[in-house]
Amino acid sequence: MTAALNNGWRALTQKLEEHGETLFTKKTRKRFLSTAGPSLLVLTFVEDGLRIFFRWGEQHSYMTKRMGMGSWLAAIMLLLSAAAQLGGSSLILRPSHIRPSRVKPACYLLLGFTMVQPIMYGQATDADFMCRSITLAGGFLLLIWSENAKAHESEFRGLPQGESDTGADRLQLFGRLLLTFLFLFQSIFGKEGGLHGVITAPSFFNVISSIFLLSLAVMVCIGFKTEWSALVLVAVLFFSAMWMYPFWAVHERLVDYYKYYFFQTLSVMGGLMLLTLHGPGGISLDGQKKSL
């Protein structure tokens, strides 16, 4: 029975891969993902940085009344927040022909902001917010890895390549694991479609969605069929963002909340696109197969 299921799953994934190859050539996919991945990854920072200026009164009021900051300190913190987010995002998004590249420093800047943001806005105790921040950090680690790989290729172009860099593989592994943090959290604790929901209010939808999410997250973690499992997660995120955070169709009081989570979900999609583009690295089942 188990062998039959494994053979069926293998045949299904092979057919899906063949169908995907016919729809999009490898070169076309690579070009699209190399542009869309970084762009989506920083989208939430661009939106949040611009919102500081467009909704200055509300932002300043939140920092003074909710976070207890003085008026001047709140203003300085908001301006620093906007500068870090918009500055880092612009360096990542600028055309590749502009030299020298500043992508890696921008990634470190936004990684630092991602760690500080929950404390700055009083969200450190919000488990869902923290999981999303950790997931975004995984995307930036993958982007840093890709920049290291480009530099390595440029330096040793035309020369025989040695064994894969263990440090690079570890960086890619950490990025991959962090990138699945949100899905593991949602598959266990999610109110709709998590094991928590299965236990408290079991239903067919809860069970199927929880198993589905958990399976895809585990496949990405171990690096098995990484390209296609990550793409499926991208599709899941897109439809969940449209369904759960339709900021264009909610009361004005909820627009900012919905909009923030909508764009943050798109940024997680960007991280998964980078994983699809660059692969899971040597420390993975897919990587081990290639080395055989």
N, C-alpha and C positions, 0 to 999 in steps of 0.2 A: 504493500500500500504506500509506504513511504517513498520507495523507489519510483513508483508510478507518479506520485505527486511531484517529486524532484524533476523527473523527465518532462512532465507537463509544464512546470514552471520554467524550465530551461528552454523548452521549445517556444513558449509564449514570449519570453524576453528576447530570444533571438529574432522572432518575427517582428517584434516592436522595433528592435534596433535596425533591422533591414528596411522596415517601412520608413523610419526616421531618416536613414541614410539617403533614401530616394527622394524624400521631400526637401531635405537641406544637405547640401554638400558640406564636407568637413570645413572647407575654407570659408564658406558663407556663415556657418555656425560660429566659427572662431572669430570672424570679423564682428558679427553681431554681439556676441557675448563679451568680447573685449571692450566694446563701447558701452553696452547696456549695464554690465556688471558694476563697474566703478560708478557710473552715473546714478544708478538706483541706490547703491550703497550709501552715497552722501546726500541723497535727496531729503531725508528727514532732517539733516543738519542745515541744509539750505532753507527748508521751510521754517524750521524753528528759529534760525537766525533772522530771517526776514520778519517773522511774526513779532519779534521783540520790538521792532520799529513800528510796524503797522498797528500793534496793540500795546503801545508803550504804557498807557495809563493802567490797563488791567495788569500787565506784567509787573509794573512798579508797585502797584497796590498789593499784589500777591506777595512780593518779596518783603514789603514793609509790615503788612498786617498778619500774613500767615507765617512767614519765616522770622519775623521780629527784627528785621534789619533797619538801620537808620536810613533816612532818605538818600544821603550821599553814597553810602555803602551799597545800597540797593541799585542805584544808578550805575555805579562803577562795575558791580558784578554783572549786570545785564549787558553793559557795553563790552566787557571782556568776553562774555559768553557769545555775543554776536560776532565779535572779531575772530574768536577761535573757530567757530563753526563755519562762517562764511569764508574766512581766509584759508582754512584747511581744505574746504570743499573746492574752492577755486583753483588751488594748486593741483588737486587730483584731477579736476575736469579740464585743465588747460590742454591745448593740443600737444600731441607727443613730439612734434617737430620743434617745439620751443625748448631750448636747452639752456642750462642744465636741468635735469629732472629734479623736481622737489616733491615727488609723490611720497617717498618714505618719510621725510620729516612731517609732511601733512598727516600721514597715517598715525604717526606717534602723537601728534598734537590732538587729533580727534580721538585716539585711544585714551589719552589722558583726560580729555573732556568727558568721555563716556564714563570714566570711573568717578569723576567729580560730580557730574550732573545729578545723580540720585541724592547725594548729600546736599547739594546746593538747593534743590527744589523740594527737599523733604520726602523723597520717594524711596529711601533706603529700606524701608520696611514693607514695601509693596513687592511681593514675590514675582508677580507677572512682569512688572516694570524691570526688575533686576534681571530676570531671565532674558528679556529682550535686549538689555544692555550687554549682557554676556554674549548673546548670539551675534550682535553687531561687532563685538570685539573679535570674534572668530573670523568675520568677513575681512576686517582690517589686517589680521595676521596673514590671511591668504593673499591679500593685495601686496603686503610687504614681501612675502615669499616670491610672488611673481616678479617684483622689481629686482630682487636678488638674482632670480633666474635669468632675467634679461641682461643684467650686468655680467653675469658669468658667461653667457653665450657670446656677448660682445667681446669679452676679454679673450676667450679661447676659440674664437671663430676660425675655422680652418684647421684646428688642431684636434688630434684624437681625444675623445672624452674618456675619462677614467670612470671609476665606480661612483655611484650616486652619493651625494653629500648627506651624511647621517644627520647633521644639524639641520639641513634644509628639510629633510623628511620629517624630523621631529616638529619643526615649526609648522609644516603642513598638517601634521597629525593634530597638534593642539588647535589649530584653526578649524579643522574639520570637527573635532569634538565639541568645541565651543559653539560652532554653528548649529549644532543639533540640540543645544540646551533648551531652546524654546519648545521644540517639538516633543522632547522627552517630558518636559513639564506639563504641556497641554495634554499629552496622551495619558498622563497619570492623574493630574489634578484639575483638568479642564472641566468647567461646569457643564459644557455640552460636548460630549464625545470623549470624556476621560474616564479612567478607572474609578475616580471618585463618583462620577455620575452613574457608572455601572453598578456600584455598590448601593448608593442612596436611592437611585431611581432607574433601575435597569430597563433597557429597551433595546430593540434590535439596532437602532441607529447608534446608540451609545457603544454597544459592544463592537460593531463593525468598524466605526470610526476610530475607536481607541486602538484596536488591533492594527488597523491600517496605518495610523500615524506612528505607532510604536515600531512596527515592522520597517517602515521607510527610514525612521530615525536610526534604528539599529544598523540597517544596511549602509547608511552613510557613515556611521561611526566605525564600522569594521572595514569600510571601503570595498563593498561588494556591489557590482553594477552601479558604481557611483554616479556616472554621468546621467543615467536615466532615472535613478531614484531621486537625485537632486532636482532634475527637471520636473518630476511629478510633484515634489514638494513645492516648487515654484508655482505650479498650477494651483495646488491646494491653497497656498497663501494668497494668490491673486483673487480667487473666488471667495475666500473667507474674508478678505479685506473689503470686497464689494458688498458682502452680505452683512458683516458685523459692524463696519465703520462707514456707513454712507453719510458722510458729513454734509453732503449737498441736500439731504432730505430729512434733517432732524431740526429740532427747535434751536433757535439762535444761541440759547444758553449752553447747548451741548456741542456746538460746531467746533470750537477749539479742541476739546477733548477727543472727539471723533477724528478730526483732521490729523492730530498728532499721531494717533495710533495707526491711522490709515497710511501715512507716509512712512512711519517706522516699519510697518509690515512690508512696504515696497523696498525698503532698504535691506531687510533680511533677504528678500528675493534677490537683490543684487549680490549679496554674499554667496548665495547658492549658485548663482550664475558663474561666479568666479571659480567655485569648486568644480562645476561642470566643465569650464574652460581648461583648467590646469590639471584636473585629475586629483586623485587622493594621495599621491606620493608613494614612496617605496614601502612605508609601513602600513600596508593594507592588503586585502586579499587580491584586489585587482593588480596592485604593484608586484606582488609575489608571483602572480601568473605571468606577467611580462618578463620577469627575470629568469623564468624557467626555460 
